[in-house]
Amino acid sequence: MLTLETSRLILRPWQDRDREPFAAINADAEVRKYYYPSLLTAAETDELIDEANEQLAQDGYGFLAVERKVDGALIGGGGLSRPGPEVPGDFPLEIGWILGRAYWRQGYATEISRCWIDFAWRQLEADCLIGYTSDINLPSRQAMEKIGMVRVEDGDFDDITVPPGHILRPHVLYRIDRPAP
């Protein structure tokens, strides 16, 4: 199974020992304020983990657990997936992450993303990656811009998985293209 490493992190398949700490991350209202639905139960988190491991087994990539090397702490998850039907256009791969609050503002999202971008270019020979988030999620938008993603002109869309009128329904779309050889 796929395992990736950075100088500070190990990106690996989810294990049973990750279920409780990841459920705690998904039950934190501050962490989940830009996600819909906002809070996840332990059972919903277990479903996400199981689906992520299934995608990894099927596709050879996915949304992996992110462990800090120095102490083995699960800091969150990150990886590549196929965009859902709510995303306009025909984009094959999306990059994303979610980190526990204690691990914010330490460069982890950037480190995770750069690792996955390198994987997408070298291993998957992808032409581009996208990222998207709610319009009001400035921290994720800044992180996407920091890794070189640019906002797609005329790419804003309403996320149909979020109820009409909800503050999280308006979304912005970012992309990064494979560099020319």
Secondary structure, 3 states (H helix, E strand, C coil): CCCEECCCEEEECCCHHHHHHHHHHHCCCCCCCCCCCCCCCHHHHHHHHHHHHHHHHHHCCCEEEEEECCCCCEEEEEEEECCCCCCCCCCCCEEEEEECHHHCCCCHHHHHHHHHHHHHHHCCCCCEEEEEEECCCHHHHHHHHHCCCEECCCCCEECCCCCCCCCCCEEEEEEEECCCC
